[in-house]
Amino acid sequence: MNNSTPYKIKYEVYPEGDLFIARCLDIDVASDGATDAEALANLREAIELYFERNAEAMLRTREEDDEASDS
């Protein structure tokens, strides 16, 4: 079963020196690469890691909020 849900994110890719920078406009995540395509692929991976790392904390906060409202 695939639990992933596709979301559209806003991003920009621009050259900076010898690299391309890909920056998400929705969350504070950015990456770089030798080409614009590589920078975008790296940004996708960075966003996935961002949500993997923050999902547990977000869920924990939600559970704490629910418990507090039940009191």
N, C-alpha and C positions, 0 to 999 in steps of 0.2 A: 504494500500500500504506500502510495506516495503522498506524504503530508505537505509537500511544498505548494504554496500558492503563489502564482505569479503576480508581481506588483510592478506598476510602472513607476520608475523613479526619474527625477530630473537630474541631469548631469551636464557637465561641460568638459571638453577636452581641448587643451591648448598647448602649444609648444613653449618650452622654457629651457633655454640653453640647448643641450644636445638631447634632451628628453621630451616626452609628452606627458603632461599632467592630466589625470582624469579626476574630477572632483564631483562628489555627490552634492546636490543642492538641497536635498531633503534631510540628510543627517550629516554629521561632521566626520566624513570618511573620504579619503583621497588615496590615490596611488599613482605610480608612474610606469613608463615603459619606453622602449626604444622607438616604438611606432605608436600611432594613435590607437590602432587595434589592440596592441599589447597593453597599453595603458588602460583601455576599457576592460579588457579581460581581467587584468589585475584588480581593477576597481570592483568588478563583480565578485571576485573571490574575497576581497576585503570586506565587502558588504555582508556576504554570507558569514564570515567569521565574526563580524560585529554583532549580528543577530544571534549567532550561536552563543557567544560569550555573554550577551546581555539578556537572553531569553530567561534564564533561571532567575536573575535578579528582578526582571520585570514581573514574572509570575509570582515570585515571593512577595513583592510589594503589593500585588493585587490581592493575594490571599490575606495579607495582613490588613489591608483596607476592608476586605469583606468581614473579617473577624471583628474589627473595631466597630463596624456599623451594626453588627449583631448584638453588641453589648448594650 
